[in-house]
């Protein structure tokens, strides 16, 4: 499966359908945009971010447009937003394994882990 992600909206108790996500490769302070996408009805990508053949050892960043998502859902947020974008930096040490990076998020908190 390579690399995958999904987002759960813990404020509304549902998948974060429609949230924009960006994937970057990173090296030190430099980052390179690899792709931008919008999560489907299940809060997931339609295809893996990387399949097994294209996943490479290295460091990456997923950036989730949290405030835009909640504003689109009609949530009134303070200005400035407490959370605008959530960026998760992570490493791929074993390109032959599956890496799943879920995000559980509300306008005021988030949690992540290496999923299966």
LINSUL-V263785 format. One record per backbone hydrogen bond with DSSP energy under -0.5 kcal/mol. NH is the residue of the N-H (numbers start at 1). CO is the residue of the C=O. E is the energy in kcal/mol with one decimal. If there is no record, write none. Layout:
# LINSUL-V263785
nh=NH co=CO e=E
nh=NH co=CO e=E
This chain:
# LINSUL-V263785
nh=3 co=1 e=-0.6
nh=3 co=50 e=-2.4
nh=4 co=99 e=-2.2
nh=6 co=101 e=-0.7
nh=7 co=43 e=-2.2
nh=8 co=103 e=-2.7
nh=9 co=14 e=-3.3
nh=10 co=8 e=-0.9
nh=10 co=105 e=-2.3
nh=11 co=105 e=-0.7
nh=13 co=9 e=-1.4
nh=14 co=9 e=-1.8
nh=16 co=7 e=-2.3
nh=17 co=15 e=-1.6
nh=18 co=39 e=-2.2
nh=19 co=16 e=-1.7
nh=21 co=37 e=-2.9
nh=22 co=63 e=-2.4
nh=23 co=35 e=-2.9
nh=24 co=61 e=-2.8
nh=25 co=32 e=-2.3
nh=26 co=59 e=-2.6
nh=27 co=30 e=-2.6
nh=30 co=27 e=-2.0
nh=32 co=25 e=-2.7
nh=34 co=23 e=-3.3
nh=35 co=23 e=-1.5
nh=37 co=21 e=-2.6
nh=39 co=19 e=-2.6
nh=40 co=44 e=-3.3
nh=43 co=40 e=-2.5
nh=45 co=5 e=-0.8
nh=49 co=3 e=-2.1
nh=50 co=3 e=-1.3
nh=54 co=51 e=-0.7
nh=55 co=51 e=-1.6
nh=58 co=92 e=-1.8
nh=59 co=26 e=-0.6
nh=60 co=90 e=-2.9
nh=61 co=24 e=-2.2
nh=62 co=88 e=-2.2
nh=63 co=22 e=-2.7
nh=64 co=86 e=-2.9
nh=65 co=20 e=-2.5
nh=66 co=64 e=-1.8
nh=67 co=84 e=-2.7
nh=69 co=65 e=-1.6
nh=70 co=66 e=-2.4
nh=71 co=67 e=-2.7
nh=72 co=68 e=-2.2
nh=73 co=69 e=-1.2
nh=74 co=71 e=-1.7
nh=75 co=70 e=-2.4
nh=77 co=75 e=-0.7
nh=80 co=78 e=-0.5
nh=83 co=107 e=-0.7
nh=86 co=64 e=-2.2
nh=87 co=85 e=-0.6
nh=88 co=62 e=-2.9
nh=89 co=87 e=-0.6
nh=90 co=60 e=-2.3
nh=92 co=58 e=-3.5
nh=93 co=91 e=-0.7
nh=97 co=94 e=-2.2
nh=99 co=2 e=-3.2
nh=100 co=115 e=-0.7
nh=101 co=4 e=-2.8
nh=102 co=100 e=-0.6
nh=102 co=113 e=-0.8
nh=103 co=6 e=-2.2
nh=104 co=111 e=-2.6
nh=105 co=8 e=-2.6
nh=105 co=103 e=-0.5
nh=106 co=109 e=-2.7
nh=111 co=104 e=-2.0
nh=113 co=102 e=-0.7
nh=115 co=100 e=-2.8
nh=115 co=113 e=-0.9
